Amino acid sequence: MSIYVFVYGTLRAGEINDLARAAAARGLPPARHVGPASVPGMLVDFGDWPGLIPVDDGRRVRGDVFQVEPALIALMDEIEEYQPGKPCCFVRRTVRARLEAPGQTGALDCQYYPINPALRAAAVDIAGDDWIAYRMARNPGSRTTSDCP
């Protein structure tokens, strides 16, 4: 059984935890890229990685939807340091992702990893909706060093 996942930060292609590279390194079946998408939320900057805080005020976060096998969810949990039932910076939840490729319509229920808003620490709000665009444009001297407690 395949599962859809929405990734918005370091699990995206070319980023430090690139989902395709992580799967290949573990000998897991590759994730199938479905397309660009967005979900309700806002981004915060933890320095080397973003957090997504769910909001219902019209803001959206851009990312990508992938179709994965269940074994890849366990790897994603490990990367995101998510352990069910334990306090974690990231939590795994279900979200309705809106597909956004030209000619593509609809929405998919996806697993994703927003942060626990109570554990955002001193992370800086990101005005934009795309982590990669933000990371590439920001001044390296302005990076935060916040970690979730």
N, C-alpha and C positions, 0 to 999 in steps of 0.2 A: 504494500500500500504506500503510495507516494503522499507526501505532505508538502504544502506550499509554505515557504518562508519569505518574509520581507526583511531585507537587510538594508541598513542606512549608513553604516559607518565602516569600521575596519574590516568587516567581512565582505565588502564590495570588491569587485575585480580591480586588481592593482594595488589594493591597500595592504597593510601589514598582516592582516589575518585573512587574506583573500580565500574565499570559500572553496574555489576550485583547487588552489594549491594545497589547502589544508586537507581536503578529501584525498587528493593524490598522495600526499605524504603518509597518510594512514592506510592507503590501499582500499579506500571506500569508493563506492560508485559515485561518479561525478554528479554534481548538481546540474539540472537543466535550466538554463536561463529562460524565463518566460517573458520578461520585459521590464521596462521602467514602470514605476508605480509611485503612488504617494499614500500616506496615511495621516490621520489627524494627529497633530502634535507640534512640539517646538523642540529645537536642539539646544543643548548646552555644551560648552567646551571644557573638557577635562585635561586639555593639553595634547596628549598623543591620541586621544580618542574622544568621540562624542557620546552624549547621552540623549535619549529622546524622552521627553515628558509628554504623556498624552494630555491633550487639551480638546475642548469642544467649542472653541471660539472661532472656528473657520481657518486657523492656521494649519498647514500641512507640511510634512517632511517628505522629501524625495528620496527614492532608493530604487531597489530592484527586487523583483519577485523571482524566486527559484523554486523548482520542484525537486524535492530531495527524498531519499529513502530514509526510513526511521533511524538507521545507524548514524546518519549524519547529524541528526538532532542531538544525540549524545555528545558528539564532538563539539557542536556549537555550544551546548551547555557548559562543556569544559572550558572552551575559549572564553566564554562570557562569565565564567566562575559562578554559574547558577546552580544551586543545589535546592531542590524542592523542600519546602518546610524550614529552611534556614534563612536568617537575614542575609540578604545579598544586595549589592548595588543594582544588579540587573535582575529582572524578573522575566519569566517567559509567559507570554499571554497570547491570546488570539485577537487579531485585528482584521477589519475589512479593508483590504488594499484596493485602491482604484487604479486600474491599468491605464497607462498614459502614453503608449507608443502611438505614432500616427496610424490611423486606421484600426486601432485596437480599442475596444470598448468593454465595459463590464468591470466587475470587481471579484476578488477572490478572498476567502477566509484564509488567513496566513498566521503562522506562528511568528512572533517577533520578540525582541528583547528591549523593552523600555527600561528606564531606570526607576527605582523607587524614589519618588520626589523628596521624601524625607531624608534621603542619603545623598542629595546632590552636593552637599558641602559648599565650597566656595566656587563651584563651576560658574563660568560666565555665560549668560544668555547669548545665543547666536541669532542675529536678526534674519539671516537667510534660511532657506529651506533645504539646502544641499550641503552635506558635510564635506564632500570632496571639493566643491567650488570654494567653500569657505576656507578649508585648510590650505588650498593652493594660493589663495589671495591674502591670507592674513600675514601680518608682520611676525616673523619667528620670535622676535623679542617680546611679543605680547602673550606668549603661551602661558597657560596656567599650569600649576603643578599639583592641582587638586586630585585627590583620590577619594573614593568612597570609603567611609570608615569601616 
